[in-house]
Amino acid sequence: MANRLADTQSPYLLQHAENPVDWYPWGDEAFAEARREDKPVFLSVGYATCHWCHVMEHESFEDGEVAALLNEHFVSVKVDREERPDVDALYMTVTQALTGHGGWPMTVLMTPDRKPFFAGTYFPKRGRSGRPGLLDILPQVAAAWANDRQKIEDSADHITSAIQEALGRQAAGDALGPDVLDTAYNQLAGRFDEVHGGFGAAPKFPTPHNLTFLLREARRAGTETLVGKRALGMVETTLRAMRHGGIYDHVGFGFHRYSTDERWLLPHFEKMLYDQALLAIAYTEAFALTRDRFYRQVAEEVFEYVRRDLTSPEGAFFSAEDADSLNPEGEKEEGAFYVWTWDDFMRALGQRNGTIWAALFNIERDGNVRDEATREKTGANVLFRTVDDATAADRLEMAPGGFRQRLTDMRRTLFDVRARRPRPLLDDKVLTDWNGLMIAALAKAARTFDAPEYVERAATAADFLLATMRTDDGRLLHRYRGGDAAIPGLLDDYAFLVWGLVELYEATHAPQRLRDALALHETMLRHFEDAEHGGLFLSPDDGEALFVRQKEFHDGATPSGNAVAALNGLRLARLTGRTELEDAAERIGRAVGEGARQHPIAHTMLMHAVGFAAGPAQEITIAGEPGAEDTEALLAVLRAGFLPNAVVHLRGPEADELAEVAPYTEAQTMRDGRATAYVCEHFACQAPTTDPAELRRQLDAAGG
């Protein structure tokens, strides 16, 4: 029989709905039951595309012996970390404090009043390799709960107090200045892998906000200086290595979650929406700075994958695709959808073509994937490349154009063959925060590539979120699935959607987009800002009362909501002329304090905001008729450059509406009936110009 999770919307919780464990979803009902039954709470946190979550479910939560222990002695609660990132963040802090590491699945034992006393990650059914099993842990805890309750409660009180003190401890400092940008650059340079790109050793994560920070440093220093060349070189080496590596899906496009090795060759195969969005931004900005079409091509391929496989019927974006799928033997296996045996590859392409492309993609007869335990080859191959198109074409004695067409034909053939395999699970929930990132990526690419179709896709998603995920009082909801919009919005929902709307405004210049962004940003400040110490809490002031209200400043797989909010505030301040928004952004920087000053490498998204505040930054207005030749000539100057510290208005037919939200634009009108550009910096404006060449000169003189 199905348990209580059958009534939820989360794909992750629904995966556990047929478990013999008597699961509760997170909520008051579960903790009330724990108090009534006088039982501890067994909390398990994961997400739908988590490989080891699947392993633990199959090994333990589908097992009658484990289920019997849980059902007799505990109230068991299952949480989707993507639905409740606030719950996940708090108890992950506990887990890391108690064990020194974290990850998913996460396992926490707590009292009925939500105070933790034990934590860990994956536990097997029975102990092995020094790791205790659930059949070891659960009886011991049950006995201690019955016979030594005071010791458990004292431990829970001590852990709770320590976490409250640690999270409440403030280390606020002075405003961060340009010197911290130099420190961040040096720390990244010190961790850079000169051979394979990326930072640090295996496993390697893309961390696109590191790369977009370095692009800004390259521009700030000048790409002809030693620092500028070095910063840009780190970005280009990494972006090319990832695109050529196995972390990239060479058949269906899009990036896998991370590489298990230092060479980007063997991925963890899940695909996350946020990775697609943030990496698309990095490749788009690399194109903007270098004008190398390789980077544009990669971004366009990522957008094609998202359009094809992660776009909902309403035009919003689904969350992820799983790493696991059924192999030819009908068993679930990580990467089964993506890997190829030698025979599979040859059957798909034919012996002659297969031999050619096997060499390019490093396909081996006995496989290029090794078993993690035995290190023996498994027969499976992940496609990856070690040479670029030009080198490959030369080796194959093909003209570059002919090579690219043959490569495209080969990919389509493999795609059609692969499409007949069982697909990985699609996590089809729509998350406001991750959708905000994809809206930002599409809108930025639309403006950079002059690609109207990306504007349409971004606008459709934004309209869906604002109509479905925004309540009548202007608050956001976090999750939508199956017609159900639910869960009060958290900081990242506001910060990331505002980012998307600001980018969409600069791509469309529709004043309503700016108005929506401003309203959500103000709502966020009202409900999330710490008025006493600065910074923004993860949860709103009227949200669920956990045992501590947490703030998060470090970047993770996604950038910190505080950092994105700070950059949003700076951009909105320049777009609207409202300096109080800049003051609020500075308060976030002060709240991060010495942590960011000493370890800016953990705060590279905040470094975007620091660089914007330090300048030079420009407010640019183009007064002209949209689509007119003279207007487009001025806008083309802006599209031809990389202007991360500029904000741009187009003052057109909706000039009166624009002036309501950005009053300073009212006087910025066309001159002599021609489109006119206004460039302002540090509260001073240069002479208006109708000449694209003069606009370019003004931007160059201003550091733009």
N, C-alpha and C positions, 0 to 999 in steps of 0.2 A: 504494500500500500504506500501511496505517496505520503510524505510528511508535510509539515507546514510550509516548506519552501515551494511547494507546488503553486502556491497562491502569489508568488512574487513575480517580478518582471526581469530580474537580473539573469542573464544567461548562465553566469557562474552558479548562482544559487539553484537554478533549475537543473543544472548538471547533478546536483546532490539531492534532488527531490525524491528519488527512488531509493536513497540509502536507507538501510535499517536503523541508522542513527535517528533519534527523535529530534531533529534540528529545529531550532527557532531562528527566524531572522532577527537581526539586532533590533531591539525596541523594548519598551517598558514591560510588555507582556512577559518576555523572557526573564527579566530580572525580578519581576513580581513573583513568578513561578519559583525562581531560585530561593527567594525569601520564604515563600510559603512552604516549600519542600525542605528548606534548610540545607541546600546543596551548593557547592561551589560551581562556578560557571567555567565551562570549557569553551574558549573562543578560538575559532579557526578562521584565518583571513587569507584570501587568495584572489585570483581573478581567472576569467574564463580561458585565457590562452596561456596559462602558466603550466609548463610541463611537469614540474615536480608536484604541483597541486594535483594533477591527474594521477601521478604515481601514488601519492599518499591516499587519495580517494580509493583507488583500486585495491591498494594493499591493506588499508585499515578501515576506511569508512564504509566500504562495501562488505566488510567482514563481520559475520555474526558475533564472533567472540569479542571483538573490540566494541561493537555496537552495544552489546549487552552490558559491558562495564560502564560505558558512557551513559546509557539510559538509566542504569540503576543508581549511579553515584553522582551524576553531574546533570546540569542543565546545559545543553550544547547549543552554541550560537555560531552561525555561519555568516561571515561578512564578505561582500564583494568590495575589495579595496578601491575599485574605480567608482563605485557608487558612494562609498563613505570614506573618502580620503582623510577626513578629519579623525575618524576612529582609527584608521590605519596608521596615520602619522603619529598619534599619541602612543599607541601600543607598540609601534615600531621603535619609538624612542626608548620605551621600557625594555624591549627585547635587546636592543643594542647596548643599553646600559648594563643589563644583567649578563649578557653572553659575549659582548665584544663584537658581534656581527649581527646582520639582519638579512632578510630576504623572505621569499614566499615559497611555500605556505608558511604562515606565521601562526604559532600556537601559544596562547596565553591562558593561564589559569588565574581566576580572580574570585573575589568574594562577591556576594550578591549586590553589594553597593559599588561594584565596578573597580575595586582596588586590586591590582595585580600582585601575585606572590610567586609566580613561576612563569618563565617564558622560554621560547626556543623557536626553531623554524620547522624543518622537516623531521619527523620521527617515523621510523619504520614500525611495523607491527611488533616485531621482536628485535631486541638489541643486536647490533652487529657492528664490527669495526670500531668498537669503543663508543658507539652511539647508543644510548638507551632506547628501548622500544616502548610503545604505548602500553603493552602488556606488563612492562616493568613499572612505568611511571604511574599509571592510573590507580592500581591497587594501593601503592604507597601513599598517594595523595588522599585517597578515600579513607585509609586507615588514620592518617594524620588528622584529617578533618574531623573524624569521629572521636579520636583519643587525645589529640594535642592541638585543639582548636586555637588556644590562646597564642601558641607559637606562630601559627599561620597568620593570625590576625595582626600580631605584632610585626611580622615580616611585611605584610601588606601595607601597614601604616608607615613603616620605615621606608619602603620603596616609594610609596606615594608621596611622602614628604620630600624625599630626595629629588624626585622628578619635578615636583612643584617648585622646589628651591632652584634647581638647575635651570628650568625653563623660565622662571621668574626673575633670575639674576640678570641685571642690566649692565651692559658694558658700553653704554652710549659714549660717543666721542664727538670730536669736531667734524665739521663738514669735510667730506672727502674731496681732495683736489687732484690735479693732474699727476702728482707724484705717485699716487696709487696705481695709475694706469701703467707707469713704467715698471712697478713691482709686479703687476699681473703679467705683463709681457715677459719679463725675465723669468718668472716662475714657469710659465708655459714653455718658454724656450728651453729651460732646464729639464723639462720632462718630455721634450719632443723626441720621437723615434725618427732619427735621420734616415733610416733605411726604408721603413714601411709606412711612415706617417702616423698620425695619431699621437696620443700622449700616454706614457706609462707602458706597462707590460700587459700581457694577457690576463683576463679577458679585456677586449677593447670595445669601448662604447663610442658611438659617433660624437656625442656632446657637441651639437652644432653651434651652441652659443659661444663656445670657445673660439670657433672659427670665425663667426661674425664679429666677435670682438677683435680678433687679429686683423680682419679686413679693415676695421676702423683704425686700428693702429698703423697699418700700412699707409692708409690715406693721410692720417695725421702727421706721420713722419715724412711722407713723400716716398713714392715707390722707387725712386732713384737713390734714396739714401740706404745706408747699410741696414738700419733698423727696418725701414720699409720693405726692402728686398727680403730680409729674413722673415718678417711677419707674413708677407705674401707667399713666400716660398713654403712656409709651414702649412698654410691653407691649401695651396695648390697641390702639394705632395699628398696631403691627406685626402682631399676631394677626389683626386685621380685614383689613388690606391683603393678607396672605398668603392668607387664606381667599377673598377676592374676586378675587385675581389669577389669572393663568394658571398659576402654580406649583401651584395646586390643581386637581385633576381634577374638574370640575363635573358630569361625567357618571357616572363610576365611583367617585368619592371617592378620598381619599388624596393625599399630596403628592409632587410631583416633586422631583428632587434639589436644584436651585437655579435661580435666575432669572438669565438672561444680561444683563438690564437692571436699572436701579435701581428700576423700578416694579413688579416682581414679575409682569410680563406674559408674557414669552416664556421658558419653562423649558428646562432640559436635562431631557429627558423620562424618564430612568430613575427608578424608584421603589425606594427602599431600605427594608428593614425597620427599621433603626435610626432613620431619619427619622420613620417612622410612630410608633414608640414614644416618642421624645423629644418630638415635637410633641404627641402625645396627652397626655403628662404636662403640658406647658405649658398646653394648653387646659383640662385638668382642674383644674389649680391656679388658673388665672384664674377659672374658675367658682367654686371654693371661696372665693376672696377677694371676688369681686364679686357672686356669685349671679346673674349674667347668663346666661340659658339658651342664648344664642348660642354660648358657649364649650363648654357641655356638648354641644350638637348637633354641633359640629365634631368633638369627641373621639369621639362615638358613630359618626359617619360614617367616621372613620378606622378604628375597630375593625370596622365592617362591611366595609370594603375588605379588611382583613387576614383576617377570617374567610372571606370569599368567595374571595380570590385568593392568599393567602400562608400558608394553614394546611395542614399536611401531614395525611395520613390518620391519623397517630398523635396529632395534636393539637399538634405542635410547629409552628414557623414557618419558612417558607422565607426566603431571603435577599433576593431582589430581582427586579424585572422590568426588562428591557432598555429602552433608549431607542429602539432601531431595530426596525423591522418592515417587511414587504413593502408597498409602495404599490400602487395599482391597476395599474401597469405591471409588477408582479412584481419590482421592484428594492427592495433594502433602503434605507430612508430613515429618518432620525431623526424621530420624532414622527408617522409615517404613521398609526399606530393612533388617535392622539388628535385630529388636526386635521380641519377641515371646510372644504370649498369652499362657496360660497354655494349652488350648486345642490344639493350633498349635503344641506345643512341644510334647504332648502326642500322637497326630496323627502321627507325624513324627517318633517317636521312639517306639511306643507301650506303653501300660500302665505299664508293668513291668520294661522295660528298662527306660522308661520316668521317672518313680518315682525315680529310682536310680540316674539318672543324674540330675534330677531337684534338688535334695538335694545338689549335688556337685556344681551346678551352680546357686544356690539360686533362682530358679524359683518358684514364688508364684502364687496361684490361682487368686488372685486379682491384680497381678502385683507387681513388685518391683520399678516401676517408678512412681513418684508423679508429678501431675500437678504443674507447677511452681507457678501459682497464688493461687490455692485453697489448694495445698498440699495433695489433695486426690489422692489415687492410681488410675492409668489409665487403669489397666489391661495389660499393656505392661511390658515385662521383658527384661532386659539387662543381658546377661550372664556375671557373674563374680565369682571368687573363693576366698575362705577364708582359704583354706588348700592346702598344696602342695601335690605332687603325692604320696609321701611315706605315709603321714598321711591318705590320701584318700584311698589308697590301704589297709592300715591296718584296717580302719573302715569298709570297704566293704569285709574284709577277703579275699582279692585277693593277689596273688603273684605280685610283682612289674611289671614283664614283662607282665603278663596277664592283669593287670590293664591298662597299657599303650596301649596294643593292643585293648582292649575294648573301651578305650577313643578315639583312632584313628578311629575305626569303627563307633562310635557314631558321631564323628565330620563329617565324610564323608557322613553319612546319612543326617545330618542336612544341610550340604553344598549342597547336591543334591536337597533337598526340597527347600532351599532358592534360588537356582539358577533359579527356575521357577517364582520368583517374578520379578516385574519390577525393573530394576537396576537403581541406581543413575546415574546422568549425569557424563560422563567421560570428563574431560577437556584434550583434546588430543593435546594440543600444546606442543612443545619440547622447553624447556628453557635451554640455555647453562649453566647458573650458577647451577641450580638444577641438571642437568645431571652431571656436574663436581663432585658434592657431591656424587651421586650414584656411579660414576666411582671410586671415592676414597674409598667408603665403600666396593664395590665388590673386588677391588684390595687388600685392607687391609685384608679382610677375606680370599682371595685366598692365601695370604702369610701366614697368621696365621693358617689356617685350612689345608694348603697344598691341596687346592681344585682347580684344573686347570679349571674346568668349570666356575668358577667365573672370572678367568683371561680372558677367551674367551668372556664372556658377557661384561666385562669392556672394553676390546680392541675393540669390535665391536662398542660400543657406542662412544668411543673416535675417532675411525676412521671416523664414520659418522659426528661427530662434526667438525673434522679437515678438512674433505672434503666439507662439506655443509655450515658450520657456520664460516668458515675462508675465508676472501677475498684474492684476489691476492696479496695485499700489506701486508698480515699478520695480519690484524685486524679481530676482532671477531664480529659476529652478535649475537643478543640476542634471537630471537624467530624463530622457524620453525613450519609451519603447512600447510598441503595441498600442498606441493611442493614449498612453498614460504618461503625463509629465509630472514628476514628483521630486522630492528631496530638496529642501531649501539650499539655495546657491551658496557656495563657499568663495573664498577670496579669489581663487584662480578662475572661477567662472566669470567674475566681474572683470578682473584684470585682463584675461586673455580675450574675452569678447570685446572689451573696449579697444584693445590692440587691433583686433580685426576690423572694427568699425572705423578707427582712425585711418588704417590703410585703405579701407574701402572708400572713405571720404576723399582721400587724396587721389584715388583712381577714378572716381565719378564726379567729384566736386558737387555732390548733392548736399545742400545744407542740412537736410534732415538726418543724414548719416552723422554729421558732426554733432547735431543736437542730441541724438540718441547716445552717442559716445559720452558726451558731457554729462547727461542725466545719469547714466549708469556709473560713471566715475564719482559723481557727487554722492550717489546712494551708497557706493562702496565706502567712501570716506566716512559717511555718517554712521554706518553700522559696523565697520571693521577697525577703524583707527583707534589706537591706544592713546587716549588724550593725555595720559600722564607721562608715558615713557617714549612715545613715538612708535612708528611702525604699525603694521596692520596684522591683526589676528587672522588665523586661518578660518575661524568660524565667526558668524555675526553675533552682535550683542544680545540678540533674542534667540540664539540657536540652542541646541541641546546642551545641557550642563554636564560636561565631562568633568573629571576631577581636576583638570587644569585647562585653561584656554591658551592654546599654543600659537606661537608665531614661528614662521619658517623663513629664514633668510638665505640659506644655502641653495644653490642650484642643484637639481638632480637630473633625472632623465629629461624633465621639462624644467624650464627656468623658474626661479623663485617668483611667486606671485607678487611679493613685495617689490622685487626688482622691476618687473614688468609694469606694475602700478606706478613706480617712480618715473619710469621713462614715459609712460602715458601722460602723467601729470605735467611733465616738462613740455611735451609736444602740445598738449591741450592748452597749456598756458600761452605758448607762442602762437597757437592758432587763434585763440580768442582774446588775447591781451589781458587775461585774468591772472595777475601775478600771485594771488593767494594759492593757486594750484601749484605753482613752482615752490612756494613755501612748504606746502604739504609734502611735495616730493623730496625736498631737502630734509624734512624731518625723518623720512624713511632712511635716508643715507646716514643720518646721525644715529638713529636707533641701532643700525647694524654695528656701528662703533668699531672698536679695535679688531674685531674678528675679520672684518673686510680689509682693514688696513694691513694686518699681518698675513692674511691668507686670501688675497683677492682672487686667486686661481679658483677658489670655491664660490666665487661671486661674480663670474664674468658677465652675467646679464646686468648686474648692477653697474658694472664698469661701462656698459653702453650708456646708462643714464649719467654717470659721472663725466664721461666724455662729451655728452650732449651739453651738460651744464657748463663744462669748462670752455666749450666752444672751440673755434668759431662756429656759431649757428646762425642760420639765416631764416627770416620770414620772407617768403616770395609770393607775390600776387601777380597773376596774369589777368589783366582786364581785357576781355575780348569775347567775340562770339564763338561759342564752342563749334568746332569743326571747320571754322573759317581758315583759309590758307595762312593768314598772318598769325592767327592764334596758334595754329599747329606748329608753325616755324619756331615760335618761342618755346612751346612745350617740348619740342624735339630737342632743344638745347638741354633742358632739364633731364629728359630721358637718356641723353647721351652720356651723362655723368653719374658718378656714385655720390649721392648727397645724403648721407645718413643723418646729418645734423641740420637739415633744412625741413621746413614745413611749407606747404604750397597750397595756395588758394587759386581757383579760377573764378574770377568775378564776371559772371555772365548774366543771363536773363533773370536769375534768382538773386540778383544783387541785394535787393531790399531784405529778403529773408536771410541772406548771409550776414548782412550788417547787423541783424538782430543778435546773432551769436558771436560775431567778430566785428565789433563796431569800427575798428580802425580801417576796415576795408572800404568804408563808405566813401571816403575821399579818393580812393585809388581807382580812377576812371580811365577810359580810353583817351588818348591824345590824338587830336586831328583825325578822329574817326578810324584810327588804326589800333590794333592790339598793342598793349603797353605792359611792360614788365616793371615791377617795383621790387627792389632787393633791399632789405633792411637787416641790420645787424647791430647788436649792443645798443638798442634803442635809438639808432640813427639810420637814415635811409639814404641810399645813393639816388642820383638823378634818374627819373623815369626814362625808359628807353623803349623804342619800337624796333630796334635793330638787334637781330639775333646775335650778331658778332659782338656787339657791345654788351649784351647780356652775358655772353660767355666771358668777356673780359672782366665784368664786374664780379662774377662768381669766382674767377681765378684770383682776383685781387683780394676777395674776402675769404680765401681759403676753401672755396666751394668747388 
